[in-house]
Amino acid sequence: MGWWQVNADTLAASRFVISPLAETFACLQLLHRGEPAHPGERAWLREHLPGYRARLAADPVTALLVRAGLGREWLADFLMPAPADRETFEEAVARVRATRPEDARADLRMSLAGPVPAELHRDDLPERAAGLLEYVWAETVRPDWDRRRRVLEADVVARTAQVSRGGWAAVLDSLRPGRTRWLGENRLQVNLHEYPPREISGAELVFVPVTPKRGWVSWEEPGRYAVVYACAGVLADPGGRTVSASLGALLGPARASMLVLLGSPLSTSQLVAVTGQGLGSVGRHLKVLLEAGLVERRRAGRSVLYSRTAAGEVVVRASGSGRERGDSRG
């Protein structure tokens, strides 16, 4: 397994960062795989996969670059530089474009675990990579970036609240289950690859959510390290949890859906983002649920978070709602 040595000061100074480029790169990976993890991704692929495949069919060199850069076990580092706080997509993709051609080929050798195909021995690889990322951003991400950003912010607020309740260890264990894990003694497991530990104490450490069900680590030595993780499924796919007909009949479909969502703490603005309901409607539903004793609220920093009470848990479970849908990959 791969792990990083992280001292207490570095971990305490770490933060969550929302990155348009990370979201775009995660969507590029989803397009490359073409395998949805939930119904929301299935609908998204149905809309965008034909155009993506047509673009690569018209540009065989870039198609080969994508296959080489998204290796089985390792990603070509230059395709996804470690995200920086408050960096726009344009600023981030400029860093991809500025990669030296020889560094791009070295990264491809790593992702391929072998020689780079002769067709990729050329100096325009960074330009081609940046151009493809710009296409994915413009065609598939930017049109609903405001919604995606609110969903990512919802995840960040929920995990920040989790840090305040139980410390970093529980949060780190849940970011990429089976891959990230706090090992104790200032050691953070970041993936399952076998490579020498890295001492990153004193560096900038960021945690970056994306909505596609994919994650990775990246770094720019010696100063910045990033763990990119898939945000909570209930946020990434609002339809990913079922609401039973009985619970919908009891509370009304919109209010029942909100109660199911509140298995994780969310603010009113986050509920607006993930339900698509207006702020006024969300506020009215929360008032009814609060008065019924099914949800509670508490302050976490500047945010007021709502979550199910024990009574709300009983109602949801008794109705058979809130069960995760199976992964479409089996």
Backbone as numpy.savetxt, mean C-alpha at the origin, in Angstrom:
# Nx Ny Nz CAx CAy CAz Cx Cy Cz
16.53 -14.96 5.91 15.69 -13.77 5.91 16.56 -12.52 5.91
16.02 -11.42 5.42 16.74 -10.16 5.45 16.26 -9.30 6.61
17.22 -8.69 7.34 16.81 -7.83 8.44 17.73 -6.62 8.55
17.17 -5.57 9.15 17.90 -4.32 9.36 18.11 -4.09 10.85
19.28 -3.58 11.19 19.56 -3.18 12.57 19.10 -1.74 12.74
18.13 -1.52 13.62 17.50 -0.21 13.78 17.53 0.17 15.25
18.23 1.26 15.59 18.23 1.63 17.00 16.94 2.35 17.38
16.76 2.56 18.67 15.50 3.11 19.18 15.24 4.51 18.64
16.27 5.32 18.51 16.09 6.69 18.02 15.63 6.71 16.57
16.20 5.83 15.76 15.80 5.77 14.35 14.36 5.32 14.22
13.97 4.32 14.99 12.60 3.84 14.93 11.63 4.92 15.44
12.01 5.61 16.50 11.14 6.65 17.04 10.97 7.80 16.06
11.99 8.06 15.24 11.92 9.16 14.27 11.31 8.73 12.94
11.03 7.43 12.78 10.46 6.95 11.51 9.05 7.49 11.35
8.55 7.46 10.13 7.21 7.99 9.90 6.58 7.32 8.69
5.28 7.51 8.60 4.53 7.02 7.45 4.51 8.10 6.38
4.70 7.69 5.13 4.79 8.61 3.99 3.86 8.11 2.90
3.13 9.02 2.28 2.28 8.68 1.14 3.00 9.11 -0.13
3.17 8.18 -1.06 3.98 8.42 -2.25 3.19 8.12 -3.53
2.93 9.13 -4.36 2.27 8.86 -5.65 3.07 7.90 -6.53
4.40 7.98 -6.48 5.20 7.08 -7.30 5.11 5.65 -6.79
5.12 5.45 -5.47 4.98 4.09 -4.93 3.64 3.49 -5.34
2.58 4.29 -5.27 1.27 3.80 -5.69 1.29 3.43 -7.17
1.95 4.25 -7.98 2.04 3.98 -9.42 2.84 2.72 -9.70
3.95 2.56 -8.99 4.78 1.37 -9.20 4.03 0.11 -8.76
3.28 0.21 -7.68 2.47 -0.94 -7.23 1.42 -1.29 -8.29
0.85 -0.27 -8.92 -0.12 -0.53 -10.00 0.56 -1.12 -11.22
1.79 -0.70 -11.51 2.55 -1.32 -12.60 2.77 -2.80 -12.31
3.11 -3.14 -11.08 3.27 -4.55 -10.72 1.96 -5.32 -10.91
0.85 -4.71 -10.52 -0.45 -5.37 -10.67 -0.77 -5.59 -12.14
-0.50 -4.61 -12.97 -0.71 -4.77 -14.41 0.20 -5.87 -14.97
1.43 -5.91 -14.50 2.38 -6.92 -14.98 1.92 -8.33 -14.61
1.43 -8.50 -13.36 0.95 -9.82 -12.92 -0.39 -10.16 -13.57
-1.27 -9.17 -13.63 -2.60 -9.40 -14.18 -3.47 -10.31 -13.33
-3.14 -10.44 -12.03 -3.88 -11.33 -11.14 -4.48 -10.51 -10.00
-5.81 -10.37 -9.97 -6.44 -9.57 -8.92 -6.44 -10.27 -7.58
-6.31 -9.48 -6.51 -6.35 -10.02 -5.16 -7.73 -9.89 -4.54
-8.58 -9.06 -5.10 -9.93 -8.88 -4.58 -10.80 -8.30 -5.69
-12.11 -8.24 -5.51 -13.00 -7.78 -6.58 -12.68 -6.38 -7.10
-12.22 -5.49 -6.23 -11.87 -4.15 -6.69 -10.74 -4.18 -7.70
-9.72 -5.00 -7.45 -8.62 -5.11 -8.40 -9.07 -5.78 -9.69
-10.00 -6.71 -9.59 -10.49 -7.37 -10.80 -11.14 -6.35 -11.74
-11.96 -5.48 -11.18 -12.63 -4.46 -12.00 -11.62 -3.48 -12.57
-10.63 -3.12 -11.78 -9.59 -2.19 -12.23 -8.79 -2.78 -13.38
-8.41 -4.04 -13.27 -7.68 -4.71 -14.34 -8.52 -4.82 -15.61
-9.77 -5.12 -15.45 -10.65 -5.23 -16.62 -10.66 -3.91 -17.41
-10.55 -2.80 -16.70 -10.59 -1.49 -17.36 -9.24 -1.11 -17.97
-8.14 -1.44 -17.30 -6.85 -0.88 -17.70 -5.87 -1.86 -18.34
-6.06 -3.15 -18.14 -5.09 -4.11 -18.66 -5.00 -4.11 -20.19
-6.11 -4.02 -20.93 -5.98 -4.03 -22.41 -5.10 -2.89 -22.93
-5.27 -1.68 -22.40 -4.47 -0.56 -22.85 -3.01 -0.73 -22.50
-2.72 -1.25 -21.31 -1.35 -1.48 -20.90 -0.67 -2.51 -21.80
-1.36 -3.59 -22.07 -0.76 -4.62 -22.92 -0.57 -4.13 -24.35
-1.47 -3.31 -24.83 -1.32 -2.75 -26.17 -0.10 -1.84 -26.23
0.13 -1.07 -25.17 1.29 -0.19 -25.16 2.59 -0.98 -25.20
2.67 -2.05 -24.42 3.89 -2.85 -24.41 4.07 -3.62 -25.72
2.97 -4.05 -26.32 3.07 -4.75 -27.60 3.67 -3.85 -28.67
3.42 -2.55 -28.55 3.95 -1.60 -29.52 5.38 -1.18 -29.18
5.90 -1.60 -28.03 7.23 -1.20 -27.60 7.94 -2.40 -26.97
8.45 -3.32 -27.79 9.04 -4.56 -27.26 10.22 -4.35 -26.30
10.99 -3.29 -26.52 12.13 -3.05 -25.63 11.66 -2.73 -24.21
10.66 -1.85 -24.10 10.13 -1.52 -22.78 9.45 -2.74 -22.16
8.79 -3.56 -22.97 8.18 -4.78 -22.45 9.23 -5.69 -21.84
10.37 -5.83 -22.51 11.45 -6.65 -22.00 12.05 -6.03 -20.74
12.14 -4.70 -20.72 12.64 -4.01 -19.54 11.77 -4.29 -18.33
10.47 -4.26 -18.50 9.55 -4.53 -17.39 9.72 -5.96 -16.89
9.79 -6.90 -17.80 9.95 -8.31 -17.39 11.26 -8.51 -16.64
12.31 -7.82 -17.08 13.61 -7.96 -16.43 13.64 -7.25 -15.08
13.01 -6.08 -15.01 13.07 -5.28 -13.79 12.19 -5.79 -12.67
11.09 -6.47 -13.02 10.21 -7.02 -11.99 10.52 -8.49 -11.83
11.69 -8.78 -11.32 12.16 -10.15 -11.20 11.34 -10.96 -10.22
11.58 -12.25 -10.20 10.82 -13.15 -9.33 11.02 -12.83 -7.86
12.26 -12.54 -7.48 12.56 -12.34 -6.06 13.08 -10.95 -5.76
13.50 -10.22 -6.77 14.14 -8.93 -6.53 13.68 -7.93 -7.58
13.48 -6.68 -7.16 13.10 -5.61 -8.08 14.33 -4.79 -8.43
14.38 -4.32 -9.66 15.46 -3.42 -10.07 15.30 -2.11 -9.31
16.29 -1.75 -8.50 16.15 -0.63 -7.58 15.81 0.68 -8.26
16.34 0.91 -9.46 16.15 2.22 -10.07 14.70 2.47 -10.48
13.91 1.39 -10.62 12.51 1.56 -10.99 11.69 2.17 -9.87
12.11 1.99 -8.63 11.34 2.49 -7.50 12.27 3.00 -6.42
12.78 4.24 -6.56 13.64 4.81 -5.52 12.88 4.95 -4.20
13.60 4.93 -3.10 12.96 5.04 -1.79 12.17 6.33 -1.71
10.88 6.26 -1.39 10.05 7.47 -1.38 10.52 8.50 -0.37
10.31 9.75 -0.72 10.63 10.87 0.17 9.33 11.55 0.59
9.33 12.12 1.78 8.13 12.76 2.32 7.74 13.97 1.46
6.44 14.07 1.16 5.85 15.20 0.42 6.38 15.34 -1.00
6.92 14.27 -1.55 7.45 14.32 -2.92 6.33 14.10 -3.92
6.22 14.96 -4.92 5.20 14.80 -5.95 5.60 13.68 -6.90
4.63 13.24 -7.70 4.95 12.21 -8.69 6.02 12.72 -9.64
5.89 13.95 -10.09 6.84 14.51 -11.07 8.25 14.56 -10.50
8.37 14.94 -9.24 9.70 14.98 -8.61 10.28 13.58 -8.48
9.44 12.62 -8.12 9.94 11.26 -7.91 10.33 10.60 -9.23
9.51 10.75 -10.26 9.84 10.10 -11.53 11.06 10.75 -12.17
11.35 12.00 -11.83 12.57 12.64 -12.32 13.80 11.94 -11.78
13.69 11.37 -10.57 14.82 10.61 -10.02 15.03 9.32 -10.78
13.94 8.68 -11.23 14.07 7.49 -12.07 14.76 7.85 -13.37
14.34 8.94 -13.98 14.88 9.37 -15.27 16.36 9.76 -15.16
16.78 10.21 -13.99 18.16 10.66 -13.81 19.13 9.52 -13.50
18.65 8.29 -13.44 19.52 7.15 -13.17 20.58 7.01 -14.26
21.80 6.72 -13.88 22.85 6.48 -14.87 22.58 5.14 -15.58
22.74 5.08 -16.88 22.46 3.83 -17.61 23.21 2.63 -17.06
24.45 2.82 -16.65 25.22 1.69 -16.13 24.65 1.21 -14.80
24.10 2.13 -14.00 23.47 1.72 -12.74 22.17 0.97 -13.01
21.43 1.40 -14.02 20.19 0.70 -14.38 20.49 -0.73 -14.80
21.53 -0.92 -15.60 21.87 -2.28 -16.03 22.36 -3.13 -14.86
23.09 -2.50 -13.92 23.53 -3.25 -12.74 22.33 -3.71 -11.92
21.32 -2.85 -11.78 20.11 -3.23 -11.05 19.38 -4.36 -11.76
19.37 -4.33 -13.09 18.71 -5.40 -13.85 19.45 -6.73 -13.68
20.77 -6.67 -13.60 21.51 -7.92 -13.36 21.12 -8.52 -12.01
20.89 -7.66 -11.04 20.48 -8.15 -9.72 19.07 -8.75 -9.78
18.15 -8.06 -10.44 16.77 -8.56 -10.49 16.68 -9.85 -11.30
17.52 -9.98 -12.31 17.52 -11.18 -13.14 18.37 -12.30 -12.54
19.23 -11.94 -11.58 20.19 -12.91 -11.02 21.01 -13.54 -12.15
21.37 -12.70 -13.12 22.14 -13.19 -14.26 22.38 -12.08 -15.27
22.85 -12.42 -16.45 23.18 -11.41 -17.45 21.95 -10.68 -17.99
22.18 -9.45 -18.41 21.13 -8.63 -18.99 21.02 -8.96 -20.48
19.81 -9.17 -21.01 19.65 -9.46 -22.44 20.31 -8.40 -23.32
20.82 -8.83 -24.44 21.53 -7.91 -25.33 20.66 -6.73 -25.74
19.35 -6.96 -25.88 18.44 -5.89 -26.31 18.37 -4.75 -25.29
18.81 -5.02 -24.05 18.75 -3.98 -23.02 20.11 -3.34 -22.77
21.08 -3.63 -23.60 22.38 -2.96 -23.50 22.30 -1.65 -24.27
21.61 -0.69 -23.68 21.38 0.60 -24.31 21.27 1.64 -23.20
21.41 2.91 -23.59 21.48 3.97 -22.59 20.15 4.66 -22.30
19.07 4.25 -22.95 17.80 4.93 -22.72 16.87 4.16 -21.77
17.42 3.21 -21.01 16.57 2.44 -20.11 15.88 3.31 -19.05
16.61 4.24 -18.39 15.92 5.09 -17.41 14.81 5.92 -18.04
15.03 6.43 -19.25 14.00 7.22 -19.93 12.78 6.36 -20.25
13.02 5.15 -20.69 11.90 4.24 -20.99 11.13 3.88 -19.73
11.85 3.62 -18.64 11.19 3.28 -17.38 10.34 4.46 -16.89
10.91 5.65 -16.95 10.17 6.84 -16.51 8.94 7.07 -17.38
9.09 6.85 -18.69 7.95 7.04 -19.59 6.83 6.06 -19.30
7.17 4.82 -18.97 6.13 3.83 -18.66 5.44 4.19 -17.34
6.21 4.60 -16.35 5.60 5.02 -15.09 4.68 6.22 -15.28
5.07 7.14 -16.14 4.21 8.29 -16.44 2.92 7.85 -17.11
3.00 6.84 -17.95 1.79 6.31 -18.59 0.86 5.69 -17.54
1.42 4.86 -16.65 0.60 4.20 -15.64 -0.03 5.24 -14.71
0.74 6.25 -14.35 0.22 7.32 -13.49 -0.92 8.06 -14.19
-0.69 8.50 -15.41 -1.68 9.33 -16.10 -2.95 8.56 -16.43
-2.82 7.29 -16.82 -3.97 6.54 -17.30 -4.72 5.78 -16.21
-4.01 5.37 -15.16 -4.66 4.45 -14.21 -4.69 4.94 -12.77
-3.84 5.89 -12.40 -3.76 6.32 -11.00 -4.27 7.74 -10.81
-3.77 8.67 -11.58 -4.12 10.08 -11.37 -5.62 10.35 -11.45
-6.39 9.68 -12.34 -7.82 9.99 -12.40 -8.56 9.82 -11.07
-8.10 8.90 -10.21 -8.77 8.78 -8.91 -7.76 8.89 -7.75
-6.73 9.71 -7.96 -5.70 9.86 -6.94 -6.26 10.45 -5.64
-7.20 11.39 -5.75 -7.75 11.98 -4.53 -8.38 10.91 -3.64
-9.12 9.98 -4.24 -9.73 8.89 -3.46 -8.65 7.98 -2.90
-7.70 7.60 -3.75 -6.62 6.73 -3.29 -5.86 7.38 -2.13
-5.57 8.66 -2.27 -4.82 9.35 -1.22 -5.58 9.32 0.10
-6.89 9.54 0.07 -7.67 9.50 1.31 -7.67 8.11 1.92
-7.73 7.09 1.07 -7.67 5.71 1.57 -6.33 5.44 2.24
-5.24 5.90 1.62 -3.91 5.72 2.19 -3.78 6.48 3.50
-4.33 7.69 3.54 -4.30 8.46 4.78 -5.08 7.75 5.88
-6.18 7.10 5.51 -6.96 6.34 6.49 -6.11 5.24 7.11
-5.33 4.56 6.28 -4.48 3.49 6.80 -3.42 4.06 7.73
-2.83 5.19 7.34 -1.78 5.79 8.16 -2.31 6.19 9.52
-3.49 6.80 9.56 -4.07 7.22 10.84 -4.35 6.00 11.72
-4.90 4.95 11.12 -5.21 3.75 11.90 -3.94 3.12 12.47
-2.87 3.08 11.69 -1.63 2.45 12.18 -0.93 3.35 13.18
-1.01 4.67 13.00 -0.44 5.58 13.98 -1.13 5.42 15.32
-2.46 5.25 15.28 -3.19 5.00 16.52 -2.75 3.68 17.15
-2.46 2.67 16.31 -2.01 1.38 16.81 -0.66 1.51 17.51
0.22 2.37 16.97 1.51 2.62 17.62 1.29 3.20 19.01
0.37 4.17 19.10 0.13 4.82 20.39 -0.46 3.85 21.40
-1.20 2.84 20.93 -1.82 1.88 21.85 -0.86 0.76 22.26
-0.14 0.20 21.29 0.63 -1.01 21.59 2.09 -0.96 21.23
2.59 0.19 20.78 4.00 0.29 20.42 4.27 -0.18 19.00
5.52 -0.03 18.57 5.89 -0.31 17.20 5.90 -1.79 16.85
6.18 -2.65 17.81 6.35 -4.07 17.48 5.11 -4.65 16.82
3.93 -4.37 17.38 2.70 -4.92 16.81 2.43 -4.37 15.43
2.74 -3.08 15.22 2.52 -2.47 13.91 3.45 -3.08 12.87
4.71 -3.23 13.21 5.67 -3.78 12.27 5.32 -5.22 11.90
4.84 -5.99 12.85 4.45 -7.38 12.56 3.28 -7.45 11.59
2.44 -6.40 11.58 1.23 -6.44 10.76 1.38 -5.79 9.39
2.50 -5.12 9.13 2.64 -4.41 7.86 2.64 -5.37 6.68
3.50 -6.37 6.72 3.57 -7.37 5.66 3.64 -8.74 6.35
2.50 -9.26 6.77 2.50 -10.50 7.57 3.32 -11.61 6.91
4.16 -12.23 7.72 5.02 -13.29 7.21 6.33 -12.77 6.63
6.43 -11.45 6.45 7.65 -10.86 5.88 8.29 -9.86 6.82
7.53 -8.85 7.26 8.08 -7.93 8.24 7.76 -8.43 9.64
8.75 -8.30 10.52 8.55 -8.77 11.90 9.60 -8.14 12.78
9.19 -7.68 13.94 10.15 -7.16 14.91 10.77 -8.34 15.65
12.08 -8.52 15.47 12.76 -9.69 16.01 13.32 -9.46 17.41
13.22 -8.22 17.89 13.84 -7.89 19.17 15.30 -7.53 18.97
15.91 -6.99 20.00 17.32 -6.61 19.97 17.60 -5.66 18.80
16.67 -4.73 18.57 16.83 -3.70 17.53 16.92 -4.27 16.12
16.29 -5.42 15.89 16.33 -6.04 14.56 14.94 -6.05 13.93
14.86 -5.55 12.72 13.61 -5.53 11.96 13.76 -6.44 10.74
13.02 -7.54 10.73 12.98 -8.39 9.53 12.16 -7.67 8.47
12.70 -7.59 7.23 12.02 -6.85 6.17 11.56 -7.73 5.02
12.12 -8.91 4.87 11.67 -9.84 3.84 12.25 -11.22 4.13
12.03 -12.14 3.18 12.48 -13.52 3.38 13.75 -13.85 2.61
14.36 -12.84 1.99 15.57 -13.08 1.22 16.79 -13.25 2.13
17.71 -14.05 1.68 18.94 -14.26 2.43 20.00 -13.28 1.94
20.23 -12.23 2.74 21.33 -11.32 2.44 21.83 -10.73 3.74
23.05 -10.19 3.76 23.63 -9.73 5.02 22.78 -8.64 5.66
22.73 -8.61 7.01 21.99 -7.55 7.70 22.53 -6.17 7.34
21.68 -5.16 7.44 22.08 -3.79 7.17 21.94 -2.96 8.45
22.94 -2.21 8.75 22.90 -1.28 9.87 22.35 0.05 9.36
21.14 0.38 9.78 20.53 1.61 9.27 20.28 2.63 10.37
20.84 2.43 11.55 20.66 3.38 12.63 21.19 4.75 12.21
20.38 5.77 12.45 20.73 7.12 12.06 20.22 7.52 10.70
19.72 6.55 9.91 19.17 6.85 8.58 17.70 7.25 8.71
17.13 7.73 7.62 15.70 8.03 7.56 14.96 6.75 7.21
13.99 6.38 8.04 13.20 5.17 7.83 11.75 5.57 7.63
11.17 5.17 6.49 9.78 5.52 6.20 8.99 4.26 5.89
7.70 4.30 6.21 6.76 3.23 5.92 5.72 3.79 4.97
5.51 3.09 3.85 4.74 3.66 2.75 3.59 2.72 2.37
2.33 3.11 2.58 1.21 2.26 2.16 0.89 2.43 0.68
0.43 1.35 0.05 -0.10 1.39 -1.32 -1.40 0.59 -1.32
-2.28 0.88 -2.27 -3.55 0.16 -2.27 -3.49 -1.20 -2.93
-2.69 -1.45 -4.00 -2.59 -2.82 -4.51 -1.99 -3.74 -3.47
-2.33 -5.02 -3.55 -1.90 -5.98 -2.53 -0.48 -6.44 -2.83
0.46 -5.54 -2.63 1.86 -5.83 -2.97 2.75 -4.98 -2.08
3.95 -5.43 -1.79 4.87 -4.64 -0.99 6.31 -4.95 -1.36
7.22 -4.12 -0.89 8.65 -4.31 -1.17 9.44 -3.40 -0.23
10.74 -3.53 -0.27 11.63 -2.62 0.45 12.54 -1.95 -0.56
12.96 -0.73 -0.24 13.90 -0.02 -1.11 14.77 0.87 -0.24
15.90 1.27 -0.81 16.80 2.14 -0.04 17.68 2.94 -0.98
18.16 4.04 -0.44 19.16 4.86 -1.11 20.26 5.09 -0.08
21.30 4.28 -0.18 22.35 4.33 0.83 23.10 5.66 0.77
23.48 6.17 1.95 23.25 5.60 3.28 22.06 6.22 4.00
21.32 7.12 3.31 20.44 8.00 4.05 18.99 7.62 4.20
18.38 6.81 3.29 16.94 6.61 3.35 16.59 5.15 3.08
15.71 4.60 3.91 15.24 3.23 3.77 13.71 3.24 3.86
13.08 2.39 3.05 11.61 2.39 2.99 11.08 0.97 3.01
9.99 0.79 3.75 9.21 -0.44 3.71 7.86 -0.07 3.11
7.56 -0.62 1.94 6.29 -0.35 1.26 5.38 -1.55 1.53
4.15 -1.27 1.95 3.24 -2.34 2.34 1.85 -2.07 1.80
1.06 -3.13 1.64 -0.33 -3.00 1.19 -1.18 -2.52 2.35
-1.95 -1.45 2.11 -2.78 -0.92 3.18 -3.88 -1.92 3.54
-4.51 -1.70 4.67 -5.51 -2.64 5.18 -6.55 -2.95 4.12
-6.85 -4.24 3.92 -7.75 -4.66 2.86 -9.12 -4.02 2.93
-9.61 -3.75 4.13 -10.93 -3.15 4.26 -10.94 -1.74 3.68
-9.77 -1.11 3.61 -9.67 0.22 3.02 -9.44 0.13 1.53
-8.52 -0.75 1.11 -8.19 -0.86 -0.31 -9.36 -1.33 -1.14
-10.18 -2.19 -0.57 -11.34 -2.72 -1.28 -12.57 -2.58 -0.41
-13.25 -1.41 -0.47 -14.40 -1.20 0.40 -15.47 -2.27 0.26
-15.52 -2.95 -0.87 -16.50 -4.02 -1.04 -15.99 -5.36 -0.60
-14.78 -5.37 -0.02 -14.15 -6.63 0.31 -14.67 -7.31 1.56
-15.57 -6.66 2.30 -16.19 -7.29 3.45 -17.70 -7.30 3.23
-18.30 -8.40 3.50 -19.71 -8.55 3.20 -20.58 -7.98 4.32
-21.74 -7.48 3.94 -22.77 -7.04 4.89 -23.98 -7.94 4.67
-24.37 -8.66 5.70 -25.48 -9.59 5.54 -26.79 -8.85 5.30
-27.73 -9.54 4.66 -29.05 -8.94 4.40 -29.75 -8.62 5.72
-29.56 -9.46 6.73 -30.23 -9.23 8.01 -29.71 -7.97 8.70
-28.38 -7.75 8.65 -27.82 -6.55 9.26 -28.24 -5.31 8.47
-28.28 -5.43 7.14 -28.73 -4.32 6.31 -30.18 -3.97 6.59
-31.00 -4.97 6.80 -32.42 -4.72 7.09 -32.59 -4.08 8.47
-31.73 -4.45 9.41 -31.82 -3.93 10.77 -31.39 -2.47 10.85
-30.26 -2.17 10.23 -29.68 -0.83 10.39 -29.81 0.05 9.16
-30.15 -0.55 8.03 -30.07 0.16 6.76 -28.74 -0.17 6.12
-28.69 -0.34 4.79 -27.46 -0.79 4.13 -26.25 0.10 4.40
-26.43 1.43 4.31 -25.29 2.33 4.48 -24.75 2.28 5.91
-25.66 2.30 6.89 -25.23 2.28 8.29 -24.62 0.93 8.64
-25.18 -0.15 8.10 -24.62 -1.48 8.36 -23.22 -1.59 7.78
-23.02 -1.07 6.57 -21.69 -1.10 5.95 -20.69 -0.34 6.79
-21.11 0.78 7.36 -20.21 1.57 8.19 -19.84 0.82 9.46
-20.80 0.14 10.06 -20.50 -0.62 11.27 -19.50 -1.73 10.98
-19.62 -2.38 9.83 -18.68 -3.43 9.45 -17.28 -2.85 9.25
-17.21 -1.69 8.60 -15.91 -1.05 8.36 -15.21 -0.68 9.66
-15.98 -0.37 10.70 -15.39 0.14 11.93 -14.80 -0.96 12.80
-14.55 -2.11 12.23 -13.71 -3.09 12.90 -12.30 -2.56 13.06
-11.91 -1.57 12.23 -10.65 -0.84 12.36 -10.99 0.61 12.65
-10.24 1.28 13.53 -10.56 2.68 13.86 -10.43 3.59 12.63
-11.45 4.42 12.41 -11.45 5.33 11.28 -12.03 6.67 11.72
-11.60 7.73 11.05 -12.16 9.05 11.29 -13.31 9.30 10.33
-14.03 10.39 10.53 -15.15 10.70 9.64 -14.66 10.93 8.21
-13.54 11.64 8.05 -13.04 11.90 6.70 -12.61 10.61 6.02
-12.08 9.67 6.78 -11.69 8.38 6.22 -12.91 7.58 5.82
-13.96 7.64 6.63 -15.19 6.95 6.27 -15.81 7.53 5.01
-15.71 8.83 4.84 -16.16 9.46 3.60 -15.39 8.89 2.42
-14.08 8.73 2.61 -13.23 8.24 1.51 -13.57 6.82 1.12
-13.76 5.95 2.09 -13.91 4.53 1.77 -15.35 4.11 1.49
-16.33 4.94 1.92 -17.72 4.58 1.65 -18.31 5.34 0.46
-17.73 6.49 0.13 -18.29 7.30 -0.94 -19.50 8.12 -0.50
-19.87 8.04 0.78 -20.98 8.84 1.29 -20.51 10.25 1.62
-21.44 11.20 1.63 -21.11 12.56 1.98 -20.81 12.71 3.46
-20.15 13.82 3.81 -19.77 14.04 5.20 -21.00 14.12 6.10
-22.06 14.78 5.62 -23.27 14.88 6.42 -23.90 13.53 6.70
-23.96 12.68 5.68 -24.53 11.35 5.86 -23.71 10.51 6.83
-22.39 10.58 6.69 -21.52 9.83 7.59 -21.74 10.29 9.03
-21.83 11.61 9.23 -22.04 12.14 10.57 -23.35 11.67 11.18
-24.42 11.65 10.37 -25.73 11.21 10.88 -25.70 9.73 11.26
-25.06 8.91 10.39 -24.99 7.47 10.69 -24.18 7.22 11.97
-23.07 7.94 12.12 -22.25 7.77 13.32 -23.02 8.16 14.57
-23.81 9.22 14.49 -24.60 9.67 15.64 -25.57 8.56 16.09
-26.24 7.94 15.13 -27.17 6.86 15.46 -26.43 5.68 16.07
-25.28 5.30 15.47 -24.52 4.16 15.98 -23.96 4.43 17.37
-23.54 5.68 17.61 -23.05 6.06 18.93 -24.16 5.96 19.97
-25.32 6.52 19.65 -26.44 6.51 20.59 -26.91 5.09 20.89
-26.74 4.18 19.91 -27.14 2.78 20.12 -26.09 1.98 20.87
-24.94 2.61 21.12 -23.88 1.91 21.83 -23.12 0.91 20.99
-23.22 1.01 19.65 -22.55 0.05 18.77 -21.16 0.52 18.36
-20.89 1.82 18.45 -19.55 2.34 18.18 -19.17 3.30 19.30
-17.89 3.57 19.39 -17.37 4.53 20.36 -16.37 5.42 19.65
-16.03 6.53 20.26 -15.06 7.44 19.66 -14.01 7.80 20.70
-12.82 8.10 20.19 -11.74 8.55 21.05 -10.78 9.37 20.22
-9.99 10.18 20.88 -9.06 11.05 20.19 -7.70 10.39 20.07
-7.10 10.52 18.89 -5.73 10.04 18.65 -4.99 11.18 17.97
-4.22 11.94 18.76 -3.57 13.13 18.22 -4.62 14.16 17.84
-4.60 14.59 16.59 -5.57 15.58 16.11 -6.84 14.94 15.55
-6.86 13.63 15.47 -8.00 12.94 14.86 -8.92 12.36 15.92
-10.21 12.29 15.58 -11.19 11.56 16.38 -11.52 10.28 15.63
-11.25 9.15 16.26 -11.42 7.86 15.61 -12.65 7.15 16.17
-13.39 6.48 15.29 -14.56 5.70 15.65 -14.24 4.22 15.45
-14.75 3.39 16.33 -14.55 1.95 16.20 -15.71 1.24 16.87
-15.90 -0.04 16.55 -16.98 -0.81 17.13 -16.76 -1.05 18.62
-17.83 -1.03 19.37 -17.79 -1.44 20.77 -17.95 -2.97 20.84
-17.88 -3.50 22.07 -18.11 -4.93 22.24 -19.52 -5.31 21.76
-20.48 -4.40 22.02 -21.85 -4.67 21.56 -21.92 -4.67 20.03
-21.18 -3.75 19.42 -21.15 -3.72 17.97 -20.54 -4.97 17.38
-19.50 -5.49 18.05 -18.87 -6.74 17.60 -19.87 -7.89 17.64
-20.65 -7.94 18.71 -21.63 -9.02 18.85 -22.66 -8.95 17.73
-23.13 -7.74 17.43 -24.14 -7.57 16.38 -23.58 -8.00 15.03
-22.36 -7.58 14.71 -21.76 -7.91 13.41 -21.56 -9.42 13.29
-21.01 -10.02 14.33 -20.73 -11.45 14.26 -22.02 -12.27 14.21
-23.01 -11.86 14.99 -24.27 -12.61 15.01 -24.98 -12.57 13.67
-24.80 -11.48 12.94 -25.45 -11.35 11.63 -24.70 -12.07 10.52
-23.45 -12.50 10.82 -22.64 -13.15 9.78 -21.98 -12.16 8.85
-21.95 -10.87 9.21 -21.31 -9.85 8.37 -19.82 -9.78 8.68
-19.11 -9.06 7.79 -17.72 -8.75 8.05 -16.73 -9.84 7.74
-17.18 -10.93 7.14 -16.23 -12.00 6.80 -15.47 -11.62 5.55
-14.16 -11.84 5.59 -13.33 -11.53 4.43 -13.68 -12.43 3.27
-13.74 -11.88 2.08 -13.92 -12.68 0.87 -12.61 -13.38 0.55
-12.70 -14.54 -0.08 -11.51 -15.30 -0.41 -10.68 -14.62 -1.47
-9.37 -14.86 -1.40 -8.46 -14.35 -2.43 -8.76 -15.06 -3.74
-8.88 -14.29 -4.81 -9.26 -14.86 -6.10 -8.18 -15.77 -6.67
-6.97 -15.71 -6.10 -5.89 -16.57 -6.61 -5.95 -17.96 -6.02
-6.84 -18.17 -5.02 -6.97 -19.49 -4.42 -5.98 -19.76 -3.34
